Amino acid sequence: MLDESDITRDTLLRGRVKLIQPRHGFRSSLDPLLLAGFLAPPFGAFLDIGCASGALSFLLLAKDPAARGVGVEIQPRLAALAEQGRQDNAFGDRFRVLACDVRGDGAVPAQSFDLVATNPPFRPVGAGVLPPLSEKALANHEVSLALHEWLEISALALQPSGRLGTVFPYDRWPELRTRLATHGFLVARSRLVVPHQGETPTRILVEARRLAAEVQLEPPLVVHDGAGYSLEVRRMLGEDV
C-alpha cells in the first residue's frame, strides 16, 4: 500500500501516461521524454536498464502499442512505484518490473531484446557532490552502474540486429563513443540537445547498432524557445500544436 504523503501522481503525454514518483527523492527529468521521442518504433521486446519509476518504459509502451518491455531497477522503492505505475496504466503483461541489480548473473537473458533503452546514471563518482539522498545518488551517479557495465549488459541482452538507445551528457560524448566501439557498437543515429538555439549542447541522443555504418549528426533538438518549450518538445509532450 502506497503512502500517499510520500508520493506524487503525475502524468505524461497530456494525461495518457500515469507516473507515480517519490515526493522527496529521485524524480524524472525531461531526458526520458527526449529519448522516447528520438527513438522510432517498432520497439519489439525492449529492456530499460535503470527504469526508476518507469517514465521511459511507459512512454515507449504508449508510443508503440505492440511493444513489450522489461524494466530493471536496483532501488526497491522506485521499482515498487514502477510496478504500481504498470498497474495504473493497465499495461498488463506488456511490461514487467525486475527489482534487482542488472549486473547479477542471470538478471538479463542473453540475446533476448530488440532494443535496449536507458537513461543511465551518468555522473562519474568523484565528479561533483553526491546528493544527500542515496536514491538520487544511485540514480544520477555511477555508484552502482558505470558506463562500461551498462554497455556490457546491453551487448549481452541485444539480439544481433538489435539497437541501443541512450541519452547522455554531451561532455562525455567522446568517452561514450569510444566505449560503444569497444563493445562492438557503431553509431547509427545521433542528435545534440541544446537548451536554446545556438547554445552549447548539454545532452546527446544516440542510437547504436552492431550492423550499421556511422552517420552524421541529425539537426540539433532545441529544448526551449523563449521562456517555454520549443514546438518540437511540446509535440513530444503530447500537446496539440
TORMAR-572753 format. One record per residue (C-alpha): x, y, z. Coordinates in pm, 1 decimal. Example, Ala and Ser with C-alpha at 12.3 -4.5 7.8 and 13.67 -1.06 7.14 Angstrom:
c1: 1230.0 | c2: -450.0 | c3: 780.0
c1: 1367.0 | c2: -106.0 | c3: 714.0
This chain:
c1: 0.0 | c2: 0.0 | c3: 0.0
c1: 149.8 | c2: 333.7 | c3: -104.6
c1: 174.8 | c2: 615.0 | c3: 147.5
c1: 15.1 | c2: 899.7 | c3: -45.7
c1: 204.1 | c2: 1156.5 | c3: 162.9
c1: 535.0 | c2: 1023.3 | c3: 24.0
c1: 444.5 | c2: 1023.8 | c3: -346.2
c1: 306.9 | c2: 1240.2 | c3: -624.8
c1: 79.1 | c2: 1115.5 | c3: -900.9
c1: 187.2 | c2: 1280.6 | c3: -1224.5
c1: 101.5 | c2: 1237.5 | c3: -1591.5
c1: 285.4 | c2: 1242.8 | c3: -1922.8
c1: 159.6 | c2: 1290.9 | c3: -2279.7
c1: -129.0 | c2: 1511.8 | c3: -2166.0
c1: -262.9 | c2: 1251.1 | c3: -1926.6
c1: -219.9 | c2: 943.8 | c3: -2145.9
c1: 54.1 | c2: 805.7 | c3: -1919.9
c1: 43.3 | c2: 793.6 | c3: -1540.4
c1: 362.5 | c2: 822.5 | c3: -1338.5
c1: 399.5 | c2: 776.1 | c3: -962.0
c1: 711.0 | c2: 938.9 | c3: -815.1
c1: 865.8 | c2: 999.6 | c3: -473.5
c1: 771.6 | c2: 1336.7 | c3: -332.8
c1: 1126.6 | c2: 1359.9 | c3: -196.5
c1: 1392.8 | c2: 1156.5 | c3: -374.6
c1: 1465.1 | c2: 1074.9 | c3: -737.1
c1: 1216.9 | c2: 1231.4 | c3: -979.1
c1: 1215.1 | c2: 1201.1 | c3: -1355.5
c1: 1366.0 | c2: 1474.9 | c3: -1570.3
c1: 1296.7 | c2: 1566.5 | c3: -1932.7
c1: 1561.2 | c2: 1319.4 | c3: -2052.2
c1: 1335.0 | c2: 1009.8 | c3: -2081.0
c1: 1084.6 | c2: 1206.1 | c3: -2285.5
c1: 1356.3 | c2: 1328.5 | c3: -2524.2
c1: 1491.0 | c2: 974.9 | c3: -2565.1
c1: 1144.6 | c2: 827.6 | c3: -2623.0
c1: 1080.8 | c2: 1098.2 | c3: -2882.8
c1: 1412.8 | c2: 1026.8 | c3: -3055.0
c1: 1366.4 | c2: 650.5 | c3: -3085.6
c1: 1142.6 | c2: 532.2 | c3: -3368.1
c1: 901.9 | c2: 239.0 | c3: -3332.9
c1: 856.6 | c2: -50.4 | c3: -3362.4
c1: 1037.2 | c2: -130.4 | c3: -3039.4
c1: 960.2 | c2: -501.9 | c3: -3022.4
c1: 1088.9 | c2: -650.4 | c3: -2697.5
c1: 1279.7 | c2: -382.6 | c3: -2507.9
c1: 1491.2 | c2: -362.9 | c3: -2194.2
c1: 1503.8 | c2: -46.3 | c3: -1982.5
c1: 1819.5 | c2: -50.0 | c3: -1769.7
c1: 1761.3 | c2: 155.6 | c3: -1454.9
c1: 1393.3 | c2: 218.1 | c3: -1518.7
c1: 1338.4 | c2: 413.2 | c3: -1193.2
c1: 963.3 | c2: 472.8 | c3: -1155.4
c1: 902.4 | c2: 381.0 | c3: -1519.1
c1: 888.2 | c2: 704.7 | c3: -1720.3
c1: 1090.3 | c2: 590.0 | c3: -2022.4
c1: 930.2 | c2: 245.7 | c3: -2040.8
c1: 579.9 | c2: 385.7 | c3: -2010.9
c1: 645.2 | c2: 633.4 | c3: -2290.6
c1: 776.2 | c2: 359.7 | c3: -2520.6
c1: 474.9 | c2: 139.3 | c3: -2444.5
c1: 238.0 | c2: 428.8 | c3: -2516.5
c1: 418.2 | c2: 512.8 | c3: -2841.1
c1: 409.8 | c2: 154.0 | c3: -2971.7
c1: 105.0 | c2: -48.7 | c3: -2861.9
c1: 270.9 | c2: -368.0 | c3: -2989.2
c1: 586.1 | c2: -324.0 | c3: -2777.4
c1: 661.8 | c2: -533.8 | c3: -2471.1
c1: 922.7 | c2: -436.5 | c3: -2215.6
c1: 1121.0 | c2: -528.0 | c3: -1906.8
c1: 1238.1 | c2: -260.5 | c3: -1666.0
c1: 1522.1 | c2: -336.5 | c3: -1423.4
c1: 1563.8 | c2: -117.0 | c3: -1116.0
c1: 1803.3 | c2: -175.1 | c3: -827.5
c1: 1625.7 | c2: 56.9 | c3: -582.3
c1: 1326.5 | c2: -117.5 | c3: -420.0
c1: 1112.3 | c2: 193.4 | c3: -368.9
c1: 1147.6 | c2: 305.9 | c3: -730.0
c1: 1083.6 | c2: -48.6 | c3: -855.7
c1: 766.3 | c2: -63.4 | c3: -644.3
c1: 647.7 | c2: 266.1 | c3: -792.2
c1: 716.9 | c2: 136.0 | c3: -1143.5
c1: 513.5 | c2: -175.3 | c3: -1065.2
c1: 225.0 | c2: 35.3 | c3: -936.7
c1: 253.4 | c2: 251.4 | c3: -1248.2
c1: 235.0 | c2: -59.6 | c3: -1464.3
c1: -93.5 | c2: -147.5 | c3: -1297.2
c1: -234.9 | c2: 206.2 | c3: -1309.0
c1: -157.8 | c2: 231.9 | c3: -1681.0
c1: -316.7 | c2: -109.5 | c3: -1744.3
c1: -9.8 | c2: -233.4 | c3: -1930.7
c1: -75.5 | c2: -584.4 | c3: -1804.2
c1: 174.0 | c2: -842.7 | c3: -1924.4
c1: 319.4 | c2: -597.3 | c3: -2176.3
c1: 559.0 | c2: -475.7 | c3: -1906.3
c1: 747.5 | c2: -645.6 | c3: -1625.8
c1: 948.5 | c2: -482.8 | c3: -1346.9
c1: 1253.3 | c2: -660.4 | c3: -1204.9
c1: 1371.6 | c2: -522.9 | c3: -869.2
c1: 1732.1 | c2: -638.0 | c3: -884.1
c1: 2088.8 | c2: -548.1 | c3: -975.3
c1: 2107.7 | c2: -572.5 | c3: -1353.4
c1: 2471.2 | c2: -679.9 | c3: -1320.0
c1: 2375.2 | c2: -1001.8 | c3: -1139.6
c1: 2420.8 | c2: -1339.6 | c3: -1304.3
c1: 2109.1 | c2: -1430.8 | c3: -1498.9
c1: 1938.9 | c2: -1095.3 | c3: -1438.9
c1: 1915.3 | c2: -1034.3 | c3: -1813.1
c1: 1874.8 | c2: -1322.2 | c3: -2060.7
c1: 2121.8 | c2: -1313.4 | c3: -2347.9
c1: 2014.8 | c2: -1201.0 | c3: -2696.2
c1: 1651.1 | c2: -1157.3 | c3: -2589.5
c1: 1579.3 | c2: -795.7 | c3: -2679.3
c1: 1527.5 | c2: -590.0 | c3: -2993.5
c1: 1601.5 | c2: -264.6 | c3: -2811.2
c1: 1787.9 | c2: -157.4 | c3: -2501.2
c1: 1677.6 | c2: 191.1 | c3: -2396.8
c1: 1838.0 | c2: 357.6 | c3: -2099.4
c1: 1867.4 | c2: 690.4 | c3: -1924.0
c1: 2158.6 | c2: 567.9 | c3: -1713.0
c1: 2349.0 | c2: 715.4 | c3: -1419.8
c1: 2591.5 | c2: 946.1 | c3: -1597.8
c1: 2793.4 | c2: 1139.3 | c3: -1342.5
c1: 3124.5 | c2: 969.7 | c3: -1260.2
c1: 3190.6 | c2: 914.5 | c3: -892.2
c1: 3413.5 | c2: 1199.7 | c3: -780.0
c1: 3261.9 | c2: 1447.1 | c3: -1026.2
c1: 3057.9 | c2: 1697.6 | c3: -832.0
c1: 2890.3 | c2: 1643.8 | c3: -496.2
c1: 2681.0 | c2: 1334.2 | c3: -433.4
c1: 2319.9 | c2: 1421.2 | c3: -344.2
c1: 2241.9 | c2: 1364.9 | c3: 25.6
c1: 1961.5 | c2: 1118.1 | c3: -54.1
c1: 2115.0 | c2: 785.9 | c3: -161.1
c1: 1823.0 | c2: 735.3 | c3: -402.2
c1: 1932.6 | c2: 1038.8 | c3: -602.4
c1: 2299.1 | c2: 941.6 | c3: -576.3
c1: 2236.4 | c2: 594.5 | c3: -717.1
c1: 2013.4 | c2: 728.0 | c3: -995.3
c1: 2243.4 | c2: 1009.0 | c3: -1108.1
c1: 2598.2 | c2: 895.8 | c3: -1026.3
c1: 2786.4 | c2: 584.1 | c3: -1135.0
c1: 2779.0 | c2: 441.8 | c3: -783.7
c1: 2633.5 | c2: 102.5 | c3: -872.9
c1: 2634.0 | c2: 109.8 | c3: -1255.0
c1: 2918.6 | c2: 254.6 | c3: -1459.2
c1: 2926.3 | c2: 328.3 | c3: -1832.3
c1: 3124.1 | c2: 18.6 | c3: -1926.4
c1: 2889.5 | c2: -200.4 | c3: -1720.6
c1: 2561.1 | c2: -98.0 | c3: -1881.4
c1: 2721.8 | c2: -119.1 | c3: -2224.5
c1: 2840.8 | c2: -472.4 | c3: -2147.8
c1: 2489.8 | c2: -565.9 | c3: -2032.5
c1: 2339.3 | c2: -410.6 | c3: -2345.1
c1: 2573.8 | c2: -606.0 | c3: -2570.1
c1: 2473.5 | c2: -925.8 | c3: -2390.4
c1: 2098.8 | c2: -856.5 | c3: -2393.4
c1: 2054.3 | c2: -748.6 | c3: -2754.6
c1: 1984.6 | c2: -971.9 | c3: -3048.4
c1: 2248.0 | c2: -935.3 | c3: -3324.4
c1: 2020.9 | c2: -699.8 | c3: -3519.2
c1: 1910.1 | c2: -508.7 | c3: -3209.2
c1: 1972.0 | c2: -144.9 | c3: -3124.8
c1: 2078.6 | c2: 54.3 | c3: -2821.5
c1: 1929.1 | c2: 394.1 | c3: -2742.2
c1: 2052.4 | c2: 630.3 | c3: -2474.0
c1: 2064.4 | c2: 992.5 | c3: -2364.0
c1: 2398.7 | c2: 1103.6 | c3: -2221.3
c1: 2583.0 | c2: 1422.5 | c3: -2123.8
c1: 2743.0 | c2: 1582.8 | c3: -2426.1
c1: 3067.3 | c2: 1649.1 | c3: -2238.5
c1: 3111.8 | c2: 1269.9 | c3: -2208.0
c1: 3033.9 | c2: 1200.5 | c3: -2574.1
c1: 3394.4 | c2: 1112.4 | c3: -2671.9
c1: 3411.3 | c2: 859.4 | c3: -2388.5
c1: 3072.0 | c2: 710.5 | c3: -2477.7
c1: 3166.4 | c2: 683.8 | c3: -2844.3
c1: 3490.3 | c2: 503.8 | c3: -2762.4
c1: 3318.5 | c2: 266.9 | c3: -2521.5
c1: 3046.6 | c2: 188.2 | c3: -2775.1
c1: 3310.8 | c2: 81.8 | c3: -3026.0
c1: 3485.1 | c2: -129.1 | c3: -2760.5
c1: 3161.2 | c2: -322.2 | c3: -2710.6
c1: 3105.4 | c2: -371.6 | c3: -3083.5
c1: 2853.7 | c2: -91.8 | c3: -3145.8
c1: 2850.1 | c2: 163.2 | c3: -3427.2
c1: 2651.5 | c2: 484.8 | c3: -3407.5
c1: 2356.2 | c2: 472.8 | c3: -3645.1
c1: 2189.6 | c2: 799.2 | c3: -3537.6
c1: 2281.2 | c2: 1079.7 | c3: -3302.2
c1: 2134.3 | c2: 1416.3 | c3: -3215.1
c1: 2259.1 | c2: 1700.4 | c3: -2998.5
c1: 2027.2 | c2: 1853.4 | c3: -2739.4
c1: 2068.8 | c2: 2228.0 | c3: -2682.1
c1: 1883.5 | c2: 2437.7 | c3: -2421.3
c1: 1828.3 | c2: 2729.6 | c3: -2663.7
c1: 1913.8 | c2: 2784.2 | c3: -3030.0
c1: 2288.1 | c2: 2840.7 | c3: -3072.7
c1: 2384.6 | c2: 2734.6 | c3: -2721.7
c1: 2632.1 | c2: 2463.6 | c3: -2621.7
c1: 2482.2 | c2: 2112.4 | c3: -2622.6
c1: 2406.0 | c2: 1959.7 | c3: -2283.2
c1: 2296.8 | c2: 1611.9 | c3: -2394.8
c1: 2335.0 | c2: 1379.6 | c3: -2690.7
c1: 2077.2 | c2: 1125.8 | c3: -2806.0
c1: 2233.7 | c2: 814.1 | c3: -2954.4
c1: 2108.8 | c2: 506.6 | c3: -3135.7
c1: 2375.3 | c2: 242.5 | c3: -3191.3
c1: 2378.8 | c2: -95.4 | c3: -3362.5
c1: 2629.0 | c2: -368.4 | c3: -3429.4
c1: 2546.8 | c2: -379.2 | c3: -3800.2
c1: 2542.9 | c2: -14.3 | c3: -3900.4
c1: 2753.2 | c2: 239.3 | c3: -4082.6
c1: 2821.3 | c2: 553.2 | c3: -3885.3
c1: 2612.9 | c2: 850.7 | c3: -3999.5
c1: 2621.9 | c2: 1224.5 | c3: -3949.2
c1: 2452.4 | c2: 1409.4 | c3: -3667.9
c1: 2085.0 | c2: 1490.1 | c3: -3714.0
c1: 1977.9 | c2: 1853.2 | c3: -3666.9
c1: 2001.4 | c2: 1966.9 | c3: -3302.5
c1: 1697.7 | c2: 1932.4 | c3: -3079.8
c1: 1628.0 | c2: 2274.2 | c3: -2927.4
c1: 1452.9 | c2: 2238.2 | c3: -2591.3
c1: 1341.4 | c2: 2594.6 | c3: -2520.9
c1: 1200.6 | c2: 2871.7 | c3: -2735.3
c1: 1195.6 | c2: 3188.7 | c3: -2528.2
c1: 1053.4 | c2: 3117.5 | c3: -2184.3
c1: 873.1 | c2: 2796.2 | c3: -2287.6
c1: 942.2 | c2: 2469.1 | c3: -2460.1
c1: 1010.4 | c2: 2458.7 | c3: -2832.7
c1: 745.0 | c2: 2341.1 | c3: -3076.1
c1: 915.4 | c2: 2003.0 | c3: -3119.3
c1: 942.1 | c2: 1938.5 | c3: -2745.4
c1: 580.8 | c2: 2042.5 | c3: -2698.2
c1: 484.1 | c2: 1782.7 | c3: -2956.2
c1: 688.4 | c2: 1524.3 | c3: -2764.2
c1: 491.9 | c2: 1623.4 | c3: -2454.8
c1: 174.8 | c2: 1539.2 | c3: -2643.6
c1: 48.5 | c2: 1894.0 | c3: -2685.1
c1: -174.2 | c2: 1976.1 | c3: -2982.0
c1: 39.3 | c2: 2232.8 | c3: -3165.7
